[in-house]
Amino acid sequence: MEERRRAKRMPISLKLKISELYKQDNVKISNINAPIEVVNISKIGIGFKSESILPVGYYFNADINFGGMETIHTVVKIIRSQPIDDRLTMYGCEFVGMAEILSYIFEEYDLKLQQEGRI
């Protein structure tokens, strides 16, 4: 089967908390405090699980640390959601406006995972 993804997904285990969501038309949802568990990452975006129901099409700010390596500060847009079970939902998100120059961080992370035998 041909790979159709635009970028390689890599496993990552980190926790984030979303406190605010917003849309481009100045719609804002505050005081969410939604804990999320990021399960994979690529140059394009992240996949995460959460018990919270989050609206597709909304954005949030994220600081993502690559296991003691670099930290990137980015805007993330929720582009899809899919229930996993009666408690959890899986979300797919894309990075918005991330500078191409930051792609070296993902390459270094990929190399680190390969050296550790995790992928």
N, C-alpha and C positions, 0 to 999 in steps of 0.2 A: 504494500500500500504506500502510495506517495505521501510524503510529509507536506502538509499544506500550511503549516504555521509560518509566520514571517520571521520568527526568532525562536531559538532553542529555549525550552523551559528547563529551569534548574531547580532542584529541591532547595528549600530554605525553611528554617523554622524560626519564626519570630512573632512576637505579639505586638500589636498596635492597638491604640484606642482612638476611635473616632468621636470627637466631641461636637463637631459641626459639619453639616453638609450644606452645599449651596449650588445654585444653578446660575447660568449666565445672565438670566433676566432678574438678578438681585433677589431671588427667592432664597431664603436661608432657613435651615432647621437647626436650632441650637439645643444644647443640653442633652445630647443623645447618649453619650457615654457608652458607646457600643464597643465591647472588646472584640477583636478579630484575631484570628490565627492565620498568618500568611503561610501557605504551603508550597507555593512555587513562584518563581520570578523569571523574567526575561528582559531583554532590552526594551521590549514593547510595553510590559505591564506586569501585574501580579494576579495571583489567584488566592483567595482567602475564604475561610469558613467563619460564620458568625451565627449566634443565636438570635441576633437582632434582624428585623426585617428592614432592609435599606432600599430606597427607591433607585431604580435604574435611571441613568441620565444625570445623576447628581455627582458633584465633585467633593473631594476633601484633600487637605494637606497632609503629607506624610513625610516623616524622617525615617529613612530605611538604612539600617546599619548592616553591613556585610560581615558579620562575625568578627569584629575587631579590626576590620580593614577600613574601608572608606564609609562615610555616611553621605547619602544623597537626600536633598530636600526637594520634594517634587509635589506636583498636583496630580491627583489620580481621579479618573472618571470611571464610575461604575457603568459597565456596558452590558452585563447580563447577570442573571441570577437563576439558580436552579435548586429547588429543595433537595436535600440529601436524605433527610428523614423528618420525623415530626418535630424535631428540635433544631436542626442545623440547616443552613442554606449556604451553598457554594456560590461565590461571586467571581466574575471575571472583570478585570479593570485594565485600563490603559493609562500609561503615563502621558501627560499633556505638557507640551512645550519643553521637554527635557532636551538639553543641549547634546548634540551628537558627540561632542568631545568626551562626554561621560561614559561612552561605550567601553572604554578601557577598563572601567570598574567591573563590568559584567564579564569581560574576557579574563581578568585576573581571578574573579570568583570561580568561573568555570574551570580554569587551570587548577586552582586550589582544590576543588571538588574531585577532579580527576586524580590529582596526586594523592588524595586521601582515599581513593577508591570508592567514592560515594556515587559516582556516575560512570 
